Amino acid sequence: MKIQKDRKINIEEKLSELPVVQYAWLACSDIPFSARVRSICREECPRYGTSWACPPGVGSVEACQKRCEAYDGVFVFTTVAEVTDAANMEEMLATRGEHEMVTRQIRDIFQEEAFETLALSGESCAICQTCAYPDEPCRCPDQMIPCIEGYGIVVPLLAEKTGIEFMNGGNIVTWFGMILYKCQDK
């Protein structure tokens, strides 16, 4: 289902006030999924198995794909941050907070336009100091934003499909976010 023109205009007007660098509208069926992305999570990410926003807490790649395909469309966007040393993972991750704030603001914009949303972002959720996973349910399910890669989405292919720059050069960190949306007033 295509988004109504007046809603799209309202959303894009509100987006102009945010530090969004690039964005694109995409059909959910165009999101590239691969179980291979999960091997990176499992082998390299310290958050694997410790959060409801990451695998295996988010479910299988197949379950994540099915969840995404239940939405009408997806809004993909980037923000950027400058660092002094792009190889310094700690410095790079320190720039994540602003991107997460922008992701929440964009999600709120869609919700104000009467859309049900699922927000995905570039890192694991960090709302709680210690996640309740796996012993208790998520304490903040309405605020949690799962990781794009944790869903099994191949971000370089997503960037290619949308024409969004994946690498912005030098000491620039490019953060990706996604808002999947479904009209609530069908």
C-alpha positions in Angstrom: 0.0 0.0 0.0 1.4 3.4 -0.9 1.5 6.1 1.7 -1.1 8.9 1.1 0.5 12.0 -0.5 -0.7 14.4 2.2 0.7 12.2 5.0 4.0 11.8 3.1 4.2 15.6 2.7 3.5 16.2 6.4 6.2 13.6 7.4 8.8 15.1 5.1 8.1 18.6 6.3 8.7 17.5 9.9 11.8 15.6 8.9 13.3 18.8 7.5 13.8 19.9 11.1 15.9 16.9 12.0 19.5 16.1 11.2 18.5 13.4 8.6 21.2 13.2 5.9 19.5 10.9 3.4 16.2 9.0 3.3 14.2 6.8 1.0 10.8 5.1 0.9 10.8 1.4 0.2 8.4 -1.5 0.0 8.9 -4.0 2.8 9.3 -6.8 0.2 12.5 -5.0 -1.0 14.2 -5.3 2.4 17.3 -7.6 1.9 17.4 -10.3 4.6 20.1 -12.9 5.2 20.8 -15.4 8.0 24.5 -14.8 7.4 24.2 -11.4 9.1 23.5 -13.2 12.3 26.9 -15.0 12.3 28.4 -11.5 12.7 26.1 -10.8 15.7 26.9 -14.2 17.2 30.7 -14.1 16.7 31.5 -10.4 17.1 28.9 -8.6 19.1 29.1 -8.6 22.9 25.3 -7.9 23.0 24.4 -11.2 21.4 22.2 -13.2 23.8 22.0 -10.4 26.3 19.1 -8.2 25.0 15.5 -8.4 23.8 16.6 -6.0 21.0 19.2 -8.5 19.6 19.4 -12.1 18.5 18.2 -14.5 19.7 15.8 -12.3 21.7 14.2 -10.8 18.5 13.5 -14.2 17.1 14.7 -16.0 14.0 15.6 -14.1 10.8 12.5 -15.7 9.2 10.3 -14.5 12.1 11.8 -11.0 11.8 11.2 -10.9 8.1 7.6 -12.0 8.5 7.2 -9.3 11.2 8.6 -6.7 8.8 6.5 -7.8 5.8 3.3 -7.3 7.9 3.9 -3.5 7.5 2.8 -1.4 4.5 6.2 0.2 3.8 9.5 1.2 5.3 11.2 4.6 5.6 15.0 4.2 5.6 17.2 7.1 6.8 20.7 8.0 7.9 22.3 10.4 10.3 26.1 11.1 10.4 28.6 12.0 13.1 32.2 13.1 12.8 34.9 11.4 14.9 38.6 12.0 15.2 39.5 8.3 14.6 37.1 6.1 12.6 39.0 3.0 13.8 38.2 3.8 17.5 35.1 1.8 18.2 34.5 3.4 21.6 34.5 6.9 20.0 32.3 5.7 17.2 29.7 4.2 19.5 29.7 7.3 21.6 28.0 9.1 18.7 25.1 6.7 18.7 23.0 8.5 21.2 22.0 11.3 18.9 21.0 8.9 16.2 18.8 6.9 18.6 17.1 10.2 19.6 16.5 11.0 16.0 15.1 7.5 15.4 12.6 8.0 18.2 11.6 11.4 16.9 11.0 10.0 13.4 9.0 7.1 14.9 6.9 9.7 16.8 6.3 11.6 13.6 4.9 8.5 11.9 2.7 7.7 15.0 1.4 11.3 14.9 0.3 10.6 11.4 -1.8 7.6 12.6 0.7 4.8 11.7 1.6 1.8 13.7 5.4 1.5 13.6 8.3 -0.7 14.2 11.6 1.2 14.5 14.9 -0.5 13.9 18.3 1.2 14.4 22.0 0.8 14.0 22.8 -0.6 17.5 21.3 -2.6 20.3 18.8 -1.0 22.6 20.4 0.7 25.6 17.4 2.1 27.5 18.0 -0.1 30.6 21.4 -0.4 32.1 20.8 -4.2 32.3 18.3 -5.8 30.0 15.8 -8.2 31.6 16.6 -10.8 28.9 16.0 -13.7 29.1 14.5 -14.1 32.5 11.8 -11.4 32.3 9.9 -9.6 29.6 11.2 -6.3 28.2 10.6 -3.5 30.7 10.1 -0.9 27.9 8.6 -2.7 24.9 7.1 0.5 23.5 10.4 2.3 23.6 12.8 -0.5 22.6 14.4 -0.2 19.2 15.9 -3.4 17.9 19.1 -3.5 15.9 18.7 -3.6 12.0 21.4 -6.2 11.6 20.0 -8.2 14.5 16.8 -8.6 12.3 19.0 -10.1 9.6 18.9 -7.1 7.3 21.9 -6.6 5.1 22.5 -2.8 5.4 25.0 -2.5 2.4 22.4 -4.0 0.1 19.6 -1.9 1.7 21.8 1.2 1.0 22.3 0.1 -2.6 18.6 -0.5 -3.1 17.7 2.9 -1.8 20.6 4.9 -3.3 21.7 6.0 0.2 25.4 6.4 0.8 26.8 3.6 3.0 30.2 5.2 3.5 30.5 8.9 3.8 34.3 9.0 3.9 37.1 9.7 6.3 36.1 10.1 9.9 32.4 10.2 9.3 30.2 7.6 11.0 27.0 6.8 9.0 24.1 5.5 11.2 21.1 3.8 9.5 17.6 3.7 10.8 14.3 2.3 9.6 10.7 3.0 10.4 8.3 0.3 9.2 4.8 1.7 9.1 1.3 0.4 8.8 -1.8 2.6 8.5 -4.0 2.3 11.6 -7.1 3.7 10.1 -7.7 1.3 7.2 
